């Protein structure tokens, strides 16, 4: 396994564990309520620090949980090529669409968004069957 791959895997695990600790295992989400899955792919700016990104991602998790109706859960992972994948679970498509409009204007998400290459971002939705 290449050094970069090991680093990516370790970093993804660190974000996951940090999220578990922050939210508490007792607060684990009920994914059976999810009807919509949002997929976001993006790259970080070259000047972005992974440590700062982990902090910003955790702040977004808390903000989504506290202030975005219909939000269920969110995970972030990194592919070997450096692309980040964010998977967000929503109760319905209306909640997801309303959240997107709010998310980009919400000052609590400013740090997270400032670390992302805007032109690399893709967003798609799927319906849980």
N, C-alpha and C positions, 0 to 999 in steps of 0.2 A: 504494500500500500504506500502510495506516495505521501510525502510529508504534508503537502497542501490538503490532501484528502483527509488525513488524520486530523489536521487542524480544523477542517470544516466539520467533520463528524463531532469532534470534541466541543466545538463552539455551539453546534446545534443542540447537543445534549445539555450543555450549560444553560442555554436559553430555556429549554424545556424544564429542566430541574428548577431553575430560578422561578419560572411561572408556577410550578407546582408548590413551591415553598411560599410564594407570594399569595397565591389564591388559597392555599391549604388543600390538602388532599380531600378533606371532608366537603369542600365546595366544588368537587368535580362536576363538570357539566353533564347534563342529560342529553346526549346527542340524539336520542330517539325523538326529540322534539324538532330536530332540524328537518326542514323541508327544502331549504336552499343552501347550496354550497357555493361560496365565492372563491375563485382562484385568482390570485394576483401574483404576477412574476415581475421582478425588477432587479436592477443592479445597484450597488452602492456607488456613490461618487468615489473617485480614487482617494480623495482627501478624508473620507469617512473612516473613523476608527471603529473596529468591531466591538470594543468595550462600550463606547458611546452608543453604538447602535443597539446593543443588548439592553442598555438602560432605557433608551427611547422606546424600544419595542415593549418593554415591560410597562412603561407609563401608558402606552396606547392600550395595552390589555386592560389595565385598571380603568381607564377612561371609557372604553367600550362597555365594560361590564357595568359601570355605574351610570352611564349617561346615554346609552343607545338602546332604545326599546327593540326587542326582537333579537338582540345579539345573544348567542349561546356560547360560542367558544372560538378560539383562534390559535393556530399553530404556525410557526415559521421554521423553515428548513432551508438548507443551502445545497445546491447541486455541485458536483465536482467542477463544473465550468465557472463557478462563482455566482451564478444566477440564484436569487433568493425566491422562494415560493412561500406565499402566505395563503393559508386555507382558513376561511372564515365560515362558520356555521350560523345560519339565521333561521328564525321560525317561519319567515315567508319572504317573498321577493319584494314586497312593498317596504318592509323594514330595511332590507338590504339597500334598496335604491335610495330611500330617505337618508339612510346612514351615510351613503357615499357623498351626497350633497353636503351634509353637515360636516363630515370628516375633514374635507379639504379646507374648510373655513375655520375649524375648531382650533383655537390657539394651543390647546393641550397636545395637539398632534404636530405642532410646528417643527419641533426638533426632529422627530421621526422623518417627516417629509423632506426636511432640509438635507438629509443624508442620502436620499434616493435620487438616482439619475432619472429625471422626469420622462425623458424620451425613451427609456428602456421599459417603462411600465406597460403591462398588459393586464386586462381584467376580463374574466368570463364568469358565467354562472351556470350551474347545473341544478336540476331538480332531483331530489332524493325520491326514489321509487320504492 
